Amino acid sequence: MFCPNCGKKVETEYQNFCQYCGAKLQLGSEEPQAPVNTNTPTFTRNYSAGYVPRPVYPARSTPNTRTPQSYYSVPFQSLRRKKGEPGNFSKICFAIAFIAFLTSLFTFTFGSISVFYFAGPAVMFLVKVSIIIVLHITGFALGVISIGIKKTVERTEPINNYEQAGLVLGIFAIIFNVIGAISVVYGVIRWF
């Protein structure tokens, strides 16, 4: 069987498309057909919108056409990132995660613990609790931002210690801020 578009011999008679040019094959036609002249456009008819002639150029085969198997033949080693010097995003990731971690430690130790042992007017208590909650939310947001920046670092920079330390500190900041916020809410409930 031969392709009606490019004229090359098709490997099996049960193929739906030509492996060289991609043209649709008609099953059951075993006789060789003359190739279609690719210099003259053919016209199609669109019945839904009326007759609008438009040229349709058949696909041409090229010697550089890639087979589908070549897309999956990337070696696994080439997908791994190499170690290298930290870039700007790695340093920013680490700095934001470090600030988030310090915020979580500060609010967790001085804020959450002092809520349980507060002795003073209720107005001062509510102001202190509001500040602590805002700091916990800020620390949580900074931890999430540092992890988001880490995703950018994975795409743009080699593996480095700043990136890994930023990820660890960002995760700890998120955990400590959530625990701290829960303990503050528990302290407020206990106080009232």
Secondary structure, 3 states (H helix, E strand, C coil): CECCCCCCECCCCCCCECCCCCCECCCCCCCCCCCCCCCCCEECCCCCCCCCCCEECCCCCCCCCCCHHHHHCCCHHHHCCCECCCCHHHHHHHHHHHHHHHHHHHHHHHHHHHHHCCCCCHHHHHHHHHHHHHHHHHHHHHHHHHHHHHHHHHHHCCECHHHHHHHHHHHHHHHHHHHHHHHHHHHHHHHC
